[in-house]
Amino acid sequence: MAAEGGEVTFSSETPVVNAADIANLTWTDTRTEKVYSDASNPGQTFTTGDDPDGYALNSFSIQINSTSKTDPEPAGRFYNIRVIRIDEGGATTTVALETDHVQNGPWSEGDWMTWTLDVPVNLLPDTQYGIDIEHVSGGGWSNGIPYLRYNQSDDYAEGSGYNRADGDPAEINDDARRDFVFHLDIGTGSGPVDVPEIISFVSVGDGVWELVIEGRADTGYRFVSSSTLDFGAGTEINSLSQGDEENDAGTVADGSLLTTNEDGLGKVQLTLAGDPSDFVRVEAP
């Protein structure tokens, strides 16, 4: 799920909005938010269209409202960029996480700051997603901090600005009363993508739980448990087994990896080390 990222770029040109792109290009307010390691991490939720062939997310841009120094120029500032899927109840699933997007060079007030994904992320139609950024290291504050423009109003009806904690938390602080000034470069016709989901979770006694997952066909997934929903202290589960190896969907290897069958299904049993109310997440290794 995690991949190395590419460069962060700046442009004075307003992004062109193509057919499947999503954007809020006008700043009608005076509000800004900095993106730096001592601040919360900004993001924007959005909803895809109804193309049955799905979409591919290529990049995320936000307009900035600060000007950096040029002597010395900012250099070696690293960001993580994350894409999440949001279900109807507000729960999130991480779809992609790219690390070490590097920013070099100066910027000016009104420029567009763009994070281009190293690997385009496939998106389902008619689905809500979020994309967020985190400054993780590098770049002294004294030669400039990007301040991102947003409007304290619901400009984009099918999403909103949000913040999240560091790392890969399951929770976001979704504020429906504001939107960033942003642009999402989205292509069409990429084909639907299957994000792993737990579709059944039942107790079979003695602290053992049986799960059925649905994801990509013939793909390996691991399980993480945590006593808190943000998975900040999450632990990889290494007690996977199958009740009926011949008839259960998928196969288990080394007690920690479940590989789905040709239909994208997998059934597995596991023991939770903590309280039975622990949270469990399935994810790509």
Backbone bond lengths (Angstrom), bond angles and torsions (degrees), N, CA, C in turn:
res aa  C-N    CA-C-N  psi(-1)  N-CA   C-N-CA  omega(-1)  CA-C   N-CA-C  phi
1 M - - - 1.447 - - 1.514 110.57 -
2 A 1.360 117.73 -31.18 1.458 119.97 179.80 1.515 110.33 -93.84
3 A 1.328 116.12 142.89 1.461 121.60 179.67 1.516 108.70 -143.76
4 E 1.319 116.16 155.64 1.448 120.53 175.80 1.523 109.81 -70.90
5 G 1.331 116.69 142.32 1.453 121.22 -176.45 1.512 112.40 -98.19
6 G 1.325 115.36 -176.76 1.448 122.28 -178.75 1.519 111.33 -114.86
7 E 1.320 116.56 -150.54 1.460 121.28 -176.23 1.527 111.94 -83.86
8 V 1.321 114.68 152.89 1.461 122.68 168.82 1.522 106.66 -101.04
9 T 1.323 117.58 128.72 1.469 121.00 -173.29 1.518 111.25 -120.71
10 F 1.345 115.17 163.13 1.460 122.44 177.73 1.524 109.52 -126.38
11 S 1.331 115.95 145.37 1.458 120.74 177.30 1.519 108.90 -148.30
12 S 1.318 115.71 142.66 1.464 120.43 175.18 1.524 112.04 -83.89
13 E 1.339 117.15 -10.52 1.458 121.90 -177.96 1.528 111.00 -82.68
14 T 1.327 117.24 131.79 1.461 121.19 174.54 1.522 109.69 -65.30
15 P 1.333 118.80 132.08 1.467 120.30 -178.68 1.525 112.48 -59.29
16 V 1.317 115.11 144.76 1.464 121.41 174.95 1.523 108.24 -82.75
17 V 1.317 116.97 130.80 1.460 121.92 -179.02 1.519 108.66 -95.19
18 N 1.333 116.31 109.87 1.464 121.92 177.61 1.520 110.89 -92.67
19 A 1.316 116.05 -175.05 1.471 122.08 -167.13 1.521 114.68 -51.86
20 A 1.333 117.95 -50.80 1.462 120.33 -174.65 1.519 112.97 -97.53
21 D 1.346 117.30 -2.71 1.460 120.44 -179.08 1.529 111.05 -63.43
22 I 1.331 114.80 155.27 1.459 121.85 175.78 1.519 107.20 -124.40
23 A 1.329 117.63 133.59 1.456 119.37 -173.67 1.520 111.93 -155.18
24 N 1.317 114.75 154.52 1.457 124.53 169.03 1.527 105.03 -136.80
25 L 1.312 118.09 95.46 1.464 122.78 -164.36 1.521 114.93 -96.16
26 T 1.323 118.63 -7.08 1.461 119.88 -172.29 1.523 111.29 -110.92
27 W 1.325 115.45 127.59 1.467 121.95 176.63 1.516 108.38 -94.74
28 T 1.314 116.77 111.16 1.460 121.57 -176.93 1.520 111.81 -109.98
29 D 1.332 116.42 8.05 1.450 122.04 -173.72 1.528 108.81 -123.33
30 T 1.321 116.70 -167.85 1.469 121.42 173.81 1.523 110.48 -123.43
31 R 1.313 117.01 11.35 1.461 121.20 -170.25 1.531 111.33 -89.11
32 T 1.344 114.64 144.08 1.458 121.51 178.03 1.522 109.83 -141.39
33 E 1.315 115.41 162.89 1.465 121.67 176.60 1.526 108.51 -142.70
34 K 1.320 116.45 130.96 1.457 118.49 -178.42 1.517 111.33 -80.50
35 V 1.325 115.47 150.71 1.459 120.99 172.97 1.525 106.25 -114.95
36 Y 1.322 114.68 103.67 1.459 121.74 -176.79 1.522 108.14 -156.14
37 S 1.330 115.91 162.94 1.457 120.77 -171.06 1.521 113.86 -64.92
38 D 1.331 119.06 -20.31 1.462 120.66 -179.91 1.523 112.32 -95.06
39 A 1.317 117.83 9.79 1.465 121.88 -178.45 1.524 109.70 -120.36
40 S 1.334 116.41 165.96 1.462 119.62 173.57 1.524 109.19 -69.38
41 N 1.310 116.35 164.30 1.463 121.61 -169.50 1.524 110.44 -102.02
42 P 1.351 117.33 122.47 1.465 120.77 -173.09 1.523 113.17 -82.28
43 G 1.333 114.69 152.03 1.455 120.87 175.89 1.519 110.98 -155.40
44 Q 1.319 115.40 172.89 1.464 122.27 -179.19 1.521 108.97 -139.78
45 T 1.330 116.93 127.50 1.457 119.52 173.50 1.522 109.52 -86.18
46 F 1.324 116.32 156.15 1.462 122.01 179.97 1.522 109.04 -155.91
47 T 1.318 116.30 162.16 1.462 122.05 -178.40 1.521 109.55 -123.94
48 T 1.325 115.91 129.61 1.461 120.54 -178.35 1.528 110.96 -76.05
49 G 1.337 115.29 164.18 1.454 122.10 177.43 1.514 112.53 -78.46
50 D 1.337 115.74 -166.08 1.464 120.40 -172.42 1.526 114.19 -104.84
51 D 1.325 118.59 16.89 1.466 120.90 178.70 1.525 109.64 -64.22
52 P 1.341 119.33 116.77 1.469 120.89 -176.21 1.521 113.35 -64.08
53 D 1.328 118.11 -18.14 1.460 120.80 178.54 1.524 112.77 -84.93
54 G 1.338 117.36 -0.72 1.448 120.21 175.59 1.518 113.23 80.25
55 Y 1.339 114.91 -169.96 1.452 121.93 -173.59 1.523 110.14 -142.37
56 A 1.325 115.61 169.26 1.461 121.56 174.91 1.527 107.96 -133.27
57 L 1.327 116.76 121.99 1.460 122.46 178.77 1.526 109.09 -86.89
58 N 1.325 116.84 124.26 1.460 121.80 -175.18 1.526 113.95 -103.71
59 S 1.336 117.22 -40.87 1.455 119.34 -176.28 1.518 110.96 -158.22
60 F 1.326 114.46 165.25 1.464 123.92 -178.86 1.524 108.18 -133.65
61 S 1.333 117.22 126.07 1.464 121.93 -179.57 1.522 109.89 -125.05
62 I 1.343 116.26 143.23 1.451 122.66 173.98 1.530 108.23 -133.47
63 Q 1.335 116.51 139.92 1.467 119.86 177.74 1.529 109.89 -79.34
64 I 1.332 116.37 138.54 1.461 120.70 -177.05 1.523 111.02 -109.83
65 N 1.341 114.62 159.55 1.455 119.63 -172.65 1.532 111.97 -126.03
66 S 1.320 116.71 25.55 1.458 120.59 179.39 1.515 108.85 -132.99
67 T 1.320 116.61 164.16 1.460 122.82 177.36 1.518 108.69 -122.80
68 S 1.322 116.08 131.16 1.458 119.86 -178.28 1.523 110.76 -82.88
69 K 1.317 115.52 167.39 1.447 120.55 169.82 1.521 109.47 -76.54
70 T 1.304 116.23 159.05 1.463 120.82 178.76 1.526 112.40 -115.28
71 D 1.323 117.10 -5.24 1.464 120.46 179.98 1.533 109.41 -142.85
72 P 1.353 117.62 92.38 1.467 124.90 2.41 1.526 111.36 -84.95
73 E 1.322 116.20 160.03 1.447 120.96 175.20 1.527 110.29 -73.71
74 P 1.328 116.70 147.82 1.466 119.25 174.07 1.529 110.34 -59.67
75 A 1.329 116.75 140.57 1.464 120.28 -178.78 1.532 109.72 -154.28
76 G 1.318 114.85 148.70 1.455 120.80 173.37 1.511 115.43 64.27
77 R 1.335 116.22 39.14 1.467 120.62 176.51 1.526 108.11 -100.13
78 F 1.341 117.39 124.90 1.464 121.50 -170.75 1.527 111.32 -111.79
79 Y 1.347 114.39 140.84 1.452 122.32 -179.07 1.531 110.29 -129.59
80 N 1.334 115.02 150.60 1.454 121.75 165.58 1.532 107.81 -104.06
81 I 1.316 115.82 145.45 1.471 120.76 176.48 1.521 108.12 -127.52
82 R 1.330 115.98 135.34 1.460 121.76 -172.36 1.518 110.18 -131.18
83 V 1.340 116.15 142.56 1.462 122.79 174.21 1.519 107.59 -118.75
84 I 1.333 116.50 129.95 1.457 121.82 179.99 1.523 110.11 -124.31
85 R 1.306 115.03 152.72 1.463 120.82 170.76 1.520 108.07 -105.18
86 I 1.332 117.05 141.43 1.460 122.14 -174.74 1.521 108.66 -120.21
87 D 1.353 117.11 123.25 1.458 118.90 -179.23 1.528 109.89 -85.62
88 E 1.326 115.86 178.61 1.462 120.41 -174.06 1.522 112.35 -63.65
89 G 1.334 117.76 -25.75 1.454 121.27 179.10 1.511 113.78 -88.10
90 G 1.343 116.97 -1.88 1.453 121.10 179.25 1.506 115.07 95.73
91 A 1.335 118.01 -5.15 1.466 120.42 177.65 1.527 110.03 -69.71
92 T 1.333 117.02 146.19 1.458 121.24 -176.43 1.523 111.42 -114.50
93 T 1.328 115.06 149.40 1.460 123.13 172.83 1.523 107.80 -127.92
94 T 1.309 117.50 126.92 1.460 120.31 179.25 1.522 109.84 -74.27
95 V 1.331 115.74 122.47 1.458 122.25 -179.21 1.530 110.43 -93.97
96 A 1.317 116.92 -38.23 1.464 120.86 -179.49 1.521 109.17 -153.40
97 L 1.328 115.97 145.98 1.459 122.10 175.84 1.523 107.99 -142.40
98 E 1.332 116.29 113.63 1.463 121.50 178.94 1.516 109.20 -110.09
99 T 1.312 116.13 132.45 1.457 121.65 -177.53 1.524 111.03 -105.65
100 D 1.316 114.66 160.14 1.468 122.63 170.13 1.526 113.96 60.93
101 H 1.312 118.01 42.29 1.464 120.38 164.61 1.525 106.79 -70.87
102 V 1.303 118.32 121.93 1.458 120.90 -171.13 1.528 111.84 -104.74
103 Q 1.327 115.14 135.51 1.462 122.52 178.88 1.525 109.39 -111.14
104 N 1.326 116.14 126.47 1.465 122.69 174.31 1.522 108.69 -132.18
105 G 1.317 116.92 149.10 1.456 120.48 174.57 1.512 113.79 94.20
106 P 1.341 115.88 165.27 1.467 121.86 -174.76 1.525 112.71 -84.98
107 W 1.338 114.55 171.02 1.460 121.23 175.26 1.524 108.44 -146.34
108 S 1.330 114.74 165.25 1.458 121.03 -179.38 1.516 110.50 -127.15
109 E 1.323 116.40 157.64 1.453 121.74 177.15 1.524 110.47 -54.85
110 G 1.322 115.91 131.22 1.459 121.40 -179.60 1.511 114.13 94.40
111 D 1.353 117.91 -9.61 1.463 120.22 177.11 1.524 110.78 -67.07
112 W 1.331 114.38 160.51 1.459 121.97 174.42 1.527 108.32 -104.74
113 M 1.318 115.60 124.96 1.461 123.21 179.98 1.523 107.63 -97.80
114 T 1.341 116.94 123.78 1.465 121.29 -171.52 1.515 111.66 -123.05
115 W 1.321 114.62 129.56 1.466 122.32 171.05 1.529 106.53 -105.44
116 T 1.323 117.37 113.40 1.466 121.63 178.54 1.514 108.93 -97.54
117 L 1.318 116.32 125.37 1.459 120.76 -178.41 1.523 110.51 -66.55
118 D 1.314 115.95 136.62 1.459 120.44 177.47 1.529 110.17 -66.06
119 V 1.339 116.04 -36.56 1.466 122.80 176.66 1.523 107.68 -125.22
120 P 1.347 119.48 114.65 1.465 120.30 178.40 1.527 110.86 -53.53
121 V 1.321 115.55 142.28 1.456 121.29 -176.20 1.524 109.87 -100.45
122 N 1.322 116.84 121.75 1.458 121.32 177.69 1.523 110.29 -71.61
123 L 1.336 115.93 138.37 1.456 122.16 -177.24 1.519 110.47 -125.57
124 L 1.330 115.95 142.51 1.456 121.62 174.59 1.528 110.31 -77.10
125 P 1.322 117.93 154.45 1.471 119.78 173.69 1.524 111.25 -73.58
126 D 1.333 115.89 157.22 1.463 123.00 173.96 1.529 112.51 51.68
127 T 1.318 116.03 44.28 1.468 121.35 -174.73 1.520 109.65 -135.04
128 Q 1.327 115.76 142.32 1.465 119.03 177.36 1.527 110.67 -90.93
129 Y 1.320 114.84 134.38 1.462 122.58 178.47 1.524 108.83 -128.88
130 G 1.311 115.36 170.67 1.450 122.02 170.99 1.522 109.08 -137.19
131 I 1.327 116.24 151.89 1.456 121.38 174.76 1.522 107.01 -132.80
132 D 1.335 117.21 132.49 1.459 120.17 -177.30 1.520 110.85 -140.60
133 I 1.336 114.93 162.00 1.458 121.63 -175.84 1.523 109.40 -130.42
134 E 1.325 115.73 148.30 1.458 122.34 179.21 1.527 109.76 -137.54
135 H 1.318 116.53 122.96 1.468 120.70 172.61 1.525 107.02 -78.99
136 V 1.339 116.87 117.92 1.457 120.50 -172.92 1.524 113.70 -105.34
137 S 1.335 118.73 -27.32 1.465 118.94 -178.95 1.522 109.99 -169.31
138 G 1.351 114.64 163.31 1.456 121.99 170.88 1.515 113.89 80.29
139 G 1.344 114.58 159.37 1.449 120.89 174.87 1.509 113.62 78.64
140 G 1.323 117.70 101.72 1.448 120.77 -180.00 1.518 112.34 -66.53
141 W 1.328 116.22 145.82 1.468 120.34 -179.12 1.527 111.41 -65.20
142 S 1.340 116.89 -24.57 1.462 119.42 -172.21 1.528 113.34 -68.69
143 N 1.347 117.94 -20.40 1.471 118.16 178.37 1.523 112.15 -104.02
144 G 1.329 115.97 19.02 1.454 118.90 170.98 1.508 114.85 123.22
145 I 1.321 116.26 138.28 1.460 123.52 174.02 1.529 107.69 -125.35
146 P 1.331 118.79 129.25 1.470 119.54 176.43 1.533 110.88 -67.60
147 Y 1.327 116.02 127.02 1.457 122.03 172.36 1.524 107.67 -108.23
148 L 1.321 116.26 123.05 1.465 122.91 -172.44 1.523 110.35 -92.58
149 R 1.314 116.00 137.45 1.462 121.11 -179.96 1.533 110.99 -82.03
150 Y 1.330 115.42 138.89 1.461 120.04 171.14 1.525 109.34 -147.03
151 N 1.330 114.80 161.52 1.460 122.04 177.43 1.519 109.17 -110.45
152 Q 1.319 117.01 132.97 1.459 121.56 176.58 1.523 108.84 -82.64
153 S 1.332 114.55 61.14 1.463 121.75 -179.92 1.514 107.88 -160.89
154 D 1.317 115.83 161.51 1.466 121.67 -177.08 1.525 109.36 -89.27
155 D 1.338 117.11 71.07 1.464 121.09 -178.62 1.522 112.19 -70.02
156 Y 1.333 115.48 -40.75 1.466 120.59 -178.45 1.530 107.64 -105.91
157 A 1.311 116.65 108.09 1.467 121.99 -169.42 1.523 113.72 -69.19
158 E 1.328 118.44 -22.38 1.465 120.13 -173.47 1.529 112.33 -103.65
159 G 1.330 116.06 24.37 1.456 120.55 177.02 1.509 109.50 -177.64
160 S 1.328 115.92 -178.97 1.460 119.87 -179.78 1.522 110.11 -161.79
161 G 1.335 114.87 163.28 1.450 120.03 174.84 1.518 110.64 -71.61
162 Y 1.339 116.34 154.24 1.460 120.07 177.19 1.523 109.77 -152.67
163 N 1.330 115.02 172.37 1.460 122.45 172.78 1.518 109.23 -130.63
164 R 1.299 116.17 158.76 1.465 120.72 177.15 1.524 109.34 -143.56
165 A 1.336 114.64 164.38 1.453 120.96 175.44 1.532 109.73 -76.59
166 D 1.324 116.50 172.56 1.464 120.80 178.94 1.524 111.59 -65.78
167 G 1.335 115.40 157.62 1.462 120.81 175.66 1.514 112.28 87.05
168 D 1.329 115.69 -133.67 1.464 121.66 -176.85 1.521 109.39 -131.81
169 P 1.343 117.74 63.78 1.462 119.84 -176.76 1.522 112.02 -74.47
170 A 1.327 115.61 154.90 1.464 120.46 177.64 1.521 111.86 -81.10
171 E 1.338 117.21 -20.76 1.461 120.41 -176.37 1.525 111.12 -102.33
172 I 1.328 115.62 147.08 1.457 122.08 172.54 1.520 108.60 -129.24
173 N 1.333 116.18 153.59 1.464 121.92 175.73 1.522 107.35 -96.17
174 D 1.307 115.73 91.99 1.459 122.73 -172.48 1.530 109.96 -89.32
175 D 1.321 116.58 115.02 1.464 121.91 -178.20 1.524 109.56 -108.30
176 A 1.332 116.10 100.54 1.467 120.62 -175.12 1.520 112.96 -69.19
177 R 1.328 117.59 -3.61 1.471 119.95 -176.51 1.522 112.71 -97.14
178 R 1.325 118.87 8.90 1.458 119.23 179.75 1.516 110.48 -148.02
179 D 1.334 115.27 157.49 1.460 122.60 175.28 1.520 108.68 -141.21
180 F 1.319 115.68 142.57 1.458 119.55 172.25 1.526 109.97 -73.30
181 V 1.318 116.33 161.41 1.464 121.64 170.68 1.521 105.15 -88.30
182 F 1.336 115.90 103.02 1.463 120.02 -164.68 1.526 111.96 -140.93
183 H 1.320 114.01 168.00 1.468 121.92 173.33 1.527 108.42 -145.67
184 L 1.331 115.83 133.17 1.459 122.76 174.75 1.523 108.61 -113.48
185 D 1.323 116.13 120.46 1.463 121.30 176.27 1.517 108.07 -86.34
186 I 1.340 116.49 111.87 1.459 122.10 -173.14 1.518 109.69 -127.93
187 G 1.320 116.37 129.02 1.454 122.46 174.94 1.518 110.75 -97.14
188 T 1.331 116.69 164.06 1.463 121.57 -179.16 1.521 110.63 -113.09
189 G 1.336 113.42 166.04 1.457 119.64 172.28 1.509 115.50 71.88
190 S 1.331 117.94 27.00 1.464 120.29 -178.95 1.509 112.52 -83.25
191 G 1.338 117.13 -14.49 1.456 120.56 -176.41 1.511 110.34 92.65
192 P 1.325 117.78 140.63 1.453 121.08 179.87 1.521 111.58 -60.91
193 V 1.318 115.68 154.07 1.453 121.26 179.04 1.523 108.86 -120.86
194 D 1.328 116.30 143.03 1.449 121.58 178.22 1.523 109.29 -100.38
195 V 1.320 116.99 107.80 1.451 122.03 174.49 1.523 107.52 -86.21
196 P 1.339 119.37 134.75 1.467 119.20 -175.96 1.524 111.77 -61.39
197 E 1.332 115.08 136.78 1.452 121.27 178.49 1.521 109.27 -135.61
198 I 1.336 115.75 143.82 1.460 120.87 170.43 1.522 107.07 -86.22
199 I 1.327 117.14 114.70 1.460 120.43 -175.90 1.526 112.60 -102.86
200 S 1.337 116.96 -9.48 1.459 121.09 175.85 1.525 107.98 -151.93
201 F 1.346 116.45 136.92 1.463 121.47 -177.74 1.527 107.07 -148.10
202 V 1.342 117.68 100.89 1.460 121.17 -174.73 1.522 110.19 -132.57
203 S 1.331 115.42 149.97 1.459 121.58 177.17 1.528 109.80 -82.39
204 V 1.338 115.77 135.70 1.469 120.42 175.42 1.521 110.64 -113.55
205 G 1.347 117.05 11.65 1.458 122.00 174.21 1.510 114.43 101.50
206 D 1.337 115.65 154.80 1.467 123.50 175.91 1.527 112.87 56.67
207 G 1.321 115.83 38.27 1.450 119.41 177.18 1.514 115.01 76.66
208 V 1.349 117.03 6.68 1.467 121.59 -179.55 1.530 109.00 -99.36
209 W 1.332 115.03 135.54 1.447 121.55 -179.53 1.524 109.82 -121.60
210 E 1.335 115.70 142.77 1.466 120.65 179.17 1.528 108.07 -111.72
211 L 1.342 114.81 127.45 1.457 121.38 -177.90 1.520 109.48 -120.26
212 V 1.325 114.76 144.62 1.463 121.54 169.39 1.518 106.87 -118.64
213 I 1.334 116.16 130.02 1.454 119.91 179.16 1.527 109.94 -118.06
214 E 1.324 114.39 157.39 1.460 121.67 173.62 1.515 108.20 -129.47
215 G 1.338 116.48 128.63 1.459 121.31 -178.67 1.519 110.08 -155.33
216 R 1.308 115.89 -147.99 1.462 120.39 176.30 1.525 109.81 -74.53
217 A 1.320 116.65 150.32 1.459 121.20 178.21 1.526 110.67 -67.47
218 D 1.337 115.53 141.33 1.475 122.55 173.66 1.532 111.66 53.26
219 T 1.314 116.12 45.03 1.463 121.95 -176.68 1.521 109.79 -125.83
220 G 1.337 116.85 139.77 1.451 121.84 179.98 1.520 112.38 -86.85
221 Y 1.337 115.91 137.57 1.458 121.93 177.88 1.524 110.16 -133.33
222 R 1.321 115.78 149.07 1.453 121.37 174.94 1.527 109.01 -113.96
223 F 1.345 116.19 167.49 1.452 122.26 -178.37 1.524 109.17 -123.22
224 V 1.331 115.55 140.01 1.456 122.17 179.31 1.520 107.91 -126.00
225 S 1.336 116.67 135.97 1.467 120.89 176.62 1.517 109.70 -114.81
226 S 1.333 114.81 153.72 1.459 120.65 179.19 1.523 108.41 -157.24
227 S 1.336 115.89 147.69 1.459 119.86 177.21 1.523 111.60 -82.96
228 T 1.351 117.05 -8.04 1.467 121.76 177.69 1.517 109.34 -126.12
229 L 1.325 115.48 152.03 1.458 120.52 -173.43 1.523 112.91 -69.74
230 D 1.340 118.59 -21.19 1.464 119.51 -178.87 1.525 112.77 -80.75
231 F 1.332 118.43 -5.48 1.461 123.74 177.57 1.531 111.98 55.40
232 G 1.356 116.08 26.32 1.456 119.18 179.28 1.516 112.61 -62.04
233 A 1.336 116.43 -34.59 1.469 120.70 178.22 1.521 109.77 -114.12
234 G 1.319 115.91 36.23 1.461 121.00 -177.84 1.518 112.69 -62.20
235 T 1.329 115.78 147.72 1.465 122.27 -178.44 1.515 109.82 -125.63
236 E 1.334 116.70 130.22 1.463 119.98 176.67 1.524 109.51 -67.04
237 I 1.332 115.69 134.80 1.464 121.76 -179.02 1.522 109.18 -87.47
238 N 1.330 115.87 124.26 1.466 121.33 -178.88 1.523 112.29 -116.15
239 S 1.348 115.59 24.82 1.470 119.85 -177.92 1.525 111.39 -117.19
240 L 1.343 116.64 29.54 1.459 119.74 -177.76 1.525 111.04 -71.16
241 S 1.328 115.23 140.90 1.468 121.30 175.62 1.518 108.36 -152.11
242 Q 1.310 116.35 176.11 1.462 121.65 178.14 1.510 109.44 -127.72
243 G 1.335 115.35 135.55 1.445 119.50 -179.56 1.520 112.25 -68.83
244 D 1.293 117.61 -35.45 1.459 123.85 -179.50 1.526 107.52 -138.60
245 E 1.327 117.81 93.91 1.456 121.72 -173.35 1.524 113.13 -61.73
246 E 1.343 117.19 -29.90 1.461 119.91 -177.92 1.521 112.23 -78.67
247 N 1.334 117.21 -33.14 1.460 119.90 -172.85 1.525 114.42 -108.71
248 D 1.324 117.60 -18.48 1.462 118.72 179.19 1.516 110.06 -73.63
249 A 1.346 115.60 145.99 1.465 121.05 179.79 1.518 110.21 -69.90
250 G 1.339 115.98 141.91 1.452 121.21 177.00 1.516 113.12 77.90
251 T 1.330 116.19 177.42 1.461 122.29 -179.92 1.525 109.58 -137.17
252 V 1.339 116.11 147.90 1.456 122.69 -179.59 1.520 109.48 -108.20
253 A 1.342 116.27 136.47 1.465 121.70 177.33 1.521 109.36 -126.35
254 D 1.330 116.55 132.61 1.470 123.97 173.82 1.528 113.17 58.80
255 G 1.319 116.99 19.59 1.449 119.90 176.77 1.508 115.36 70.29
256 S 1.343 116.96 4.63 1.467 118.34 -174.76 1.520 113.81 -133.71
257 L 1.326 118.95 -6.89 1.459 121.02 -175.67 1.524 109.96 -133.48
258 L 1.344 115.36 124.22 1.460 121.60 175.85 1.519 108.51 -106.54
259 T 1.324 116.89 123.47 1.458 122.24 177.11 1.525 108.66 -102.89
260 T 1.321 116.89 124.43 1.458 121.79 -178.18 1.526 111.56 -69.12
261 N 1.327 115.17 164.18 1.456 120.10 177.71 1.528 110.32 -87.38
262 E 1.326 117.22 -171.14 1.465 121.12 -175.76 1.526 112.70 -67.28
263 D 1.338 116.72 -14.63 1.462 120.39 177.01 1.527 112.16 -97.01
264 G 1.329 117.15 3.79 1.451 120.83 -179.80 1.519 114.66 80.91
265 L 1.352 117.68 14.10 1.454 122.23 -177.66 1.526 111.52 -105.33
266 G 1.313 116.12 151.24 1.455 121.34 175.86 1.515 109.94 -152.58
267 K 1.347 116.49 136.75 1.462 121.06 176.95 1.520 108.11 -119.24
268 V 1.341 115.72 136.00 1.453 119.89 -174.81 1.522 109.52 -149.06
269 Q 1.332 115.49 151.66 1.450 121.44 173.01 1.517 108.84 -112.94
270 L 1.344 116.47 147.16 1.458 120.71 -179.49 1.515 109.85 -150.27
271 T 1.326 114.22 159.07 1.457 121.81 177.21 1.516 108.61 -113.70
272 L 1.323 115.82 127.50 1.461 120.03 177.83 1.519 109.39 -87.41
273 A 1.345 115.66 130.53 1.457 120.43 -177.32 1.523 112.02 -74.32
274 G 1.323 116.56 -28.77 1.457 120.73 -176.81 1.509 111.93 -100.16
275 D 1.307 115.07 -150.26 1.452 121.82 179.85 1.523 110.36 -65.34
276 P 1.349 118.48 144.38 1.477 119.95 179.00 1.525 113.98 -58.04
277 S 1.327 117.36 -17.23 1.462 119.64 179.35 1.510 112.35 -85.96
278 D 1.352 118.18 7.26 1.460 120.67 176.44 1.523 110.57 -55.02
279 F 1.337 115.54 150.35 1.449 121.27 174.91 1.529 109.31 -86.45
280 V 1.312 115.86 146.78 1.469 121.10 179.09 1.527 107.85 -129.09
281 R 1.338 115.60 136.76 1.456 121.77 178.97 1.525 108.72 -127.62
282 V 1.344 116.27 142.12 1.461 121.41 173.59 1.513 107.77 -106.76
283 E 1.344 116.40 138.80 1.446 120.21 -176.87 1.518 110.90 -155.43
284 A 1.319 116.49 160.83 1.445 121.73 174.10 1.529 108.95 -69.57
285 P 1.344 118.82 142.26 1.465 120.13 -177.55 1.527 112.02 -70.64
